[in-house]
Amino acid sequence: MKTVVLRTVVRLLFKPLLSPLVPISVQRQGSKAAGVLSRAPRGTQTTKVDMDGVPARRYRTNGSENGKALLFLHGGAYVLGGPASHGALAARLGEAAGADAYLPDYRLAPEHPHPAALEDAFAAYRFLLKECPAEGITLAGDSAGGNLALALAMAIRDAGLPPPAALALISPWLDLTHSGASIMSRAARDPMLSGAWLRACARHYAGNLALDDPRISPLFGSLENLPPMLLHVGSEEVVLSDSERLAESASVAGVDLELRVFNGLWHDFQLLAGQLAEADESVAELGRFLRQHSVAAKPLPQVPARKMRRRAEA
């Protein structure tokens, strides 16, 4: 019953807002206001962080382990979203993963088309490499943030940087050409997204690049030598085909990828973690996956104080 009520709330509040007919400034204010529906874990400590020039938030929970960091890239079709709308989800996933969660407030289109978001995500990752070893860093993202997380993993590989330990992708929007079957077959069933809005946002983000460019649509990029991935998606969403096709490509490329489709659920339902049982289940499973693949940095051995004094006296 609660799932039905929440689905109705999403359809009535979000689908009319996420329309090419609504000014982006209004969409952004609406997404911030909708953040009140999300709840961070009790006791979460939020800190502003400058990640090499990229403003960000760090969420530390009671489950955080030293030497583990989760870089969470928020959704919003590259035109909206940020800490106000996605901070609670980042904190919950960080808690489940046993890591401090970092949420970069990356630049948005249409003011800042590609490559602005990818440049900011890359800078944020390089910042984390100075904070802890790559084995303790994981990537995650929802919707457009899932696109950005996969594109970032490819950019990290191509740049020869140490790779993150694993990726967790929530309802990733991976094909900005919208060539998947679900863009039509789920059009009436998805209570949140419409193809018309996604197409408008895709053009805002792509700038001068073709929509099938792998930097824009990482579904069409090489998956070779990428870290293990876990994808969670709802059966009712218009971008379902993106995840299904990525799973097929990963199998061919020999990449460790697991896809779970939640029957009857919609795009980015994990934003309702704390209110929806399936959202809590998804976040917990994604977090376990990230926790199992990441390794916390070992603390440096401490020299006993008494020995330190003796050396000073010698």
C-alpha positions as CSV (number, residue, x, y, z in Angstrom):
1,M,0.0,0.0,0.0
2,K,2.8,2.4,0.9
3,T,4.5,1.7,-2.4
4,V,1.3,2.6,-4.3
5,V,1.0,5.9,-2.3
6,L,4.6,6.9,-2.9
7,R,4.3,6.0,-6.6
8,T,1.3,8.4,-6.8
9,V,3.2,11.1,-5.1
10,V,6.1,10.8,-7.5
11,R,3.8,10.8,-10.5
12,L,1.9,13.9,-9.3
13,L,4.9,15.9,-8.1
14,F,7.8,14.9,-10.3
15,K,6.5,14.1,-13.8
16,P,4.8,17.5,-14.4
17,L,7.9,19.2,-13.0
18,L,10.4,17.3,-15.2
19,S,9.2,18.6,-18.5
20,P,10.9,20.7,-21.3
21,L,8.0,23.1,-20.9
22,V,9.0,24.0,-17.3
23,P,12.0,26.5,-17.0
24,I,15.1,24.8,-15.7
25,S,15.3,27.3,-12.8
26,V,11.9,26.1,-11.6
27,Q,12.9,22.5,-12.0
28,R,16.0,23.1,-9.8
29,Q,14.0,24.8,-7.1
30,G,11.6,21.9,-7.1
31,S,14.3,19.3,-6.9
32,K,15.8,21.1,-3.9
33,A,12.4,21.2,-2.2
34,A,11.8,17.5,-2.9
35,G,14.9,16.8,-0.9
36,V,12.8,16.9,2.2
37,L,11.4,13.5,1.2
38,S,14.8,12.0,1.8
39,R,16.3,11.3,5.2
40,A,19.9,11.0,6.1
41,P,21.0,8.5,8.7
42,R,20.7,9.8,12.3
43,G,24.0,11.3,13.5
44,T,25.3,12.1,10.0
45,Q,28.0,14.8,10.1
46,T,28.0,17.0,7.0
47,T,31.1,19.1,6.1
48,K,31.8,21.4,3.2
49,V,34.9,20.3,1.3
50,D,36.9,21.8,-1.5
51,M,37.9,18.9,-3.8
52,D,40.6,20.6,-5.8
53,G,38.4,23.5,-6.8
54,V,35.1,21.6,-6.9
55,P,32.7,22.4,-4.0
56,A,31.4,19.3,-2.3
57,R,29.9,17.8,0.8
58,R,31.3,15.0,2.9
59,Y,28.9,12.9,4.8
60,R,30.3,10.9,7.8
61,T,28.1,8.4,9.6
62,N,28.5,6.1,12.5
63,G,29.4,3.4,9.9
64,S,32.3,5.2,8.3
65,E,35.7,3.4,8.4
66,N,39.0,5.3,8.2
67,G,40.6,5.0,4.8
68,K,37.4,4.4,2.8
69,A,35.8,7.0,0.6
70,L,32.7,6.8,-1.6
71,L,32.5,9.3,-4.5
72,F,28.8,9.8,-5.1
73,L,27.7,11.6,-8.3
74,H,24.2,12.9,-8.2
75,G,21.5,12.5,-10.8
76,G,19.3,15.2,-12.4
77,A,19.8,14.7,-16.1
78,Y,22.9,17.0,-15.9
79,V,20.7,20.1,-15.4
80,L,19.7,19.9,-11.8
81,G,20.4,18.2,-8.5
82,G,23.0,18.6,-5.8
83,P,23.5,18.2,-2.0
84,A,20.0,19.4,-1.2
85,S,18.3,16.7,-3.3
86,H,20.8,13.9,-3.1
87,G,22.8,14.4,0.2
88,A,20.6,11.9,2.1
89,L,21.0,9.2,-0.5
90,A,24.8,9.7,-0.6
91,A,25.0,9.5,3.2
92,R,22.9,6.4,3.4
93,L,24.9,4.6,0.7
94,G,28.1,5.7,2.4
95,E,26.9,4.3,5.7
96,A,26.1,1.0,4.1
97,A,29.5,0.9,2.3
98,G,31.4,1.8,5.5
99,A,32.8,4.9,3.9
100,D,32.8,8.7,4.1
101,A,30.6,9.8,1.2
102,Y,31.7,12.7,-0.9
103,L,29.1,14.5,-3.1
104,P,30.7,17.0,-5.6
105,D,28.4,19.9,-6.5
106,Y,29.6,19.6,-10.2
107,R,28.7,22.2,-12.8
108,L,25.4,21.9,-14.5
109,A,24.1,22.3,-18.1
110,P,23.0,24.2,-20.0
111,E,25.3,26.9,-18.5
112,H,28.1,24.4,-18.4
113,P,27.8,21.6,-21.0
114,H,30.2,18.7,-21.4
115,P,33.0,18.4,-20.4
116,A,32.4,20.5,-17.3
117,A,30.7,17.7,-15.2
118,L,33.3,15.1,-16.2
119,E,36.2,17.5,-15.4
120,D,34.8,18.2,-12.0
121,A,34.3,14.5,-11.3
122,F,37.8,13.8,-12.4
123,A,39.2,16.5,-10.1
124,A,37.2,15.1,-7.2
125,Y,38.6,11.6,-7.8
126,R,42.2,13.0,-7.9
127,F,41.5,14.8,-4.7
128,L,40.4,11.5,-3.0
129,L,43.6,9.7,-4.3
130,K,45.5,12.1,-2.1
131,E,43.3,11.2,0.9
132,C,43.4,7.4,0.7
133,P,44.6,4.6,-1.6
134,A,42.5,3.7,-4.7
135,E,41.6,0.3,-3.1
136,G,39.6,2.2,-0.5
137,I,37.8,4.4,-3.1
138,T,34.5,3.4,-4.7
139,L,32.2,5.2,-7.2
140,A,28.5,5.4,-7.3
141,G,25.8,7.5,-9.0
142,D,22.1,7.6,-9.8
143,S,20.5,8.4,-13.2
144,A,22.8,11.0,-14.9
145,G,25.2,10.4,-12.0
146,G,25.4,6.8,-13.0
147,N,26.3,8.0,-16.5
148,L,29.0,10.2,-15.0
149,A,30.4,7.5,-12.7
150,L,30.8,5.1,-15.7
151,A,32.3,7.9,-17.9
152,L,34.6,8.8,-15.0
153,A,35.8,5.2,-14.6
154,M,36.6,5.1,-18.3
155,A,38.5,8.4,-18.1
156,I,40.4,7.2,-15.0
157,R,41.4,4.0,-16.9
158,D,42.4,5.9,-20.1
159,A,44.5,8.4,-18.0
160,G,46.4,5.5,-16.4
161,L,45.3,6.5,-12.8
162,P,44.8,3.8,-10.2
163,P,41.2,2.6,-10.6
164,P,38.5,2.7,-7.9
165,A,37.6,-0.6,-6.2
166,A,34.1,-0.9,-7.6
167,L,31.1,1.0,-9.1
168,A,27.5,1.0,-7.9
169,L,25.0,2.4,-10.4
170,I,21.4,3.3,-9.6
171,S,19.0,3.6,-12.6
172,P,21.9,4.8,-14.8
173,W,21.0,7.0,-17.9
174,L,23.7,5.7,-20.2
175,D,22.4,6.2,-23.7
176,L,21.6,9.8,-24.6
177,T,20.5,8.8,-28.1
178,H,17.6,7.0,-26.4
179,S,17.8,4.0,-28.8
180,G,16.7,1.5,-26.2
181,A,13.3,-0.2,-26.4
182,S,12.2,0.9,-22.9
183,I,12.1,4.6,-23.9
184,M,8.9,3.8,-25.6
185,S,7.6,0.6,-23.9
186,R,7.8,2.2,-20.5
187,A,6.7,5.7,-21.4
188,A,3.3,5.3,-19.8
189,R,4.5,3.2,-16.9
190,D,7.4,5.4,-15.6
191,P,5.9,7.7,-13.0
192,M,8.9,10.1,-13.0
193,L,10.6,10.5,-16.3
194,S,9.5,11.3,-19.9
195,G,11.4,10.8,-23.1
196,A,10.7,14.4,-24.1
197,W,12.4,15.8,-21.0
198,L,15.4,13.4,-21.3
199,R,15.9,14.4,-25.0
200,A,15.9,18.1,-24.1
201,C,18.4,17.5,-21.3
202,A,20.6,15.4,-23.5
203,R,21.0,18.3,-25.9
204,H,21.7,20.7,-23.1
205,Y,24.5,18.5,-21.8
206,A,26.1,17.3,-25.1
207,G,27.1,20.7,-26.4
208,N,28.9,20.2,-29.7
209,L,29.4,16.4,-29.3
210,A,27.3,13.8,-31.0
211,L,24.9,12.0,-28.6
212,D,26.4,8.7,-29.4
213,D,29.9,9.9,-28.3
214,P,31.1,7.5,-25.5
215,R,32.0,10.6,-23.4
216,I,28.3,11.5,-23.5
217,S,26.8,8.0,-23.8
218,P,29.2,5.6,-22.0
219,L,27.0,2.7,-23.0
220,F,28.8,2.9,-26.4
221,G,32.3,3.1,-24.9
222,S,34.9,0.3,-24.2
223,L,34.3,-1.6,-20.9
224,E,37.7,-3.3,-21.0
225,N,39.5,-3.3,-17.6
226,L,36.8,-1.6,-15.7
227,P,36.2,-2.4,-12.0
228,P,33.4,-4.7,-10.8
229,M,29.9,-3.1,-11.1
230,L,26.5,-3.6,-9.5
231,L,23.5,-2.0,-11.2
232,H,20.0,-1.6,-9.6
233,V,17.1,-0.5,-11.8
234,G,13.3,-0.5,-11.6
235,S,11.2,-2.5,-14.0
236,E,9.0,0.4,-14.8
237,E,11.5,3.0,-16.0
238,V,12.2,4.4,-19.4
239,V,16.0,3.8,-19.1
240,L,15.7,0.2,-18.2
241,S,17.2,-0.9,-21.5
242,D,20.3,1.1,-20.8
243,S,21.2,-1.2,-17.9
244,E,20.2,-4.3,-19.7
245,R,22.4,-3.5,-22.7
246,L,25.3,-2.5,-20.4
247,A,25.1,-5.9,-18.7
248,E,25.2,-7.6,-22.2
249,S,28.3,-5.6,-23.2
250,A,30.0,-6.2,-19.9
251,S,29.6,-10.0,-20.4
252,V,31.2,-9.8,-23.8
253,A,34.1,-7.6,-22.4
254,G,34.7,-10.0,-19.5
255,V,33.8,-7.3,-16.9
256,D,32.3,-8.4,-13.6
257,L,28.8,-6.8,-13.7
258,E,25.6,-7.8,-11.8
259,L,22.2,-6.4,-12.7
260,R,19.2,-6.5,-10.4
261,V,15.8,-5.3,-11.7
262,F,13.3,-4.4,-9.0
263,N,9.9,-5.5,-10.2
264,G,7.2,-2.8,-10.1
265,L,9.5,0.0,-9.1
266,W,10.4,3.2,-10.8
267,H,13.4,5.4,-11.7
268,D,15.6,6.3,-8.7
269,F,13.3,4.9,-6.1
270,Q,16.3,4.7,-3.8
271,L,15.8,8.4,-3.1
272,L,13.0,7.3,-0.8
273,A,15.3,5.2,1.4
274,G,14.0,5.5,4.9
275,Q,10.4,5.5,3.7
276,L,10.3,2.7,1.2
277,A,11.3,-0.9,2.2
278,E,12.6,-1.7,-1.3
279,A,14.7,1.4,-1.3
280,D,16.3,0.4,2.0
281,E,17.0,-3.1,0.6
282,S,18.6,-1.7,-2.5
283,V,20.9,0.7,-0.6
284,A,21.9,-2.0,1.8
285,E,22.8,-4.4,-1.0
286,L,24.7,-1.8,-3.0
287,G,26.6,-0.8,0.2
288,R,27.5,-4.4,0.9
289,F,28.9,-4.7,-2.6
290,L,31.0,-1.6,-2.2
291,R,32.2,-2.6,1.2
292,Q,33.2,-6.1,0.1
293,H,35.3,-4.8,-2.8
294,S,37.1,-1.9,-1.0
295,V,39.9,-2.1,1.4
296,A,40.4,0.4,4.3
297,A,43.9,1.9,4.6
298,K,45.9,0.3,7.4
299,P,47.0,2.8,10.0
300,L,50.7,3.5,10.3
301,P,52.3,1.7,13.3
302,Q,52.6,3.9,16.3
303,V,55.9,4.1,18.2
304,P,55.2,3.9,22.0
305,A,55.7,7.3,23.7
306,R,58.3,5.9,26.2
307,K,60.6,4.8,23.3
308,M,60.2,8.2,21.7
309,R,61.4,9.9,24.9
310,R,64.4,7.6,25.2
311,R,65.5,8.4,21.7
312,A,65.2,12.1,22.4
313,E,67.4,11.7,25.5
314,A,70.1,9.7,23.6
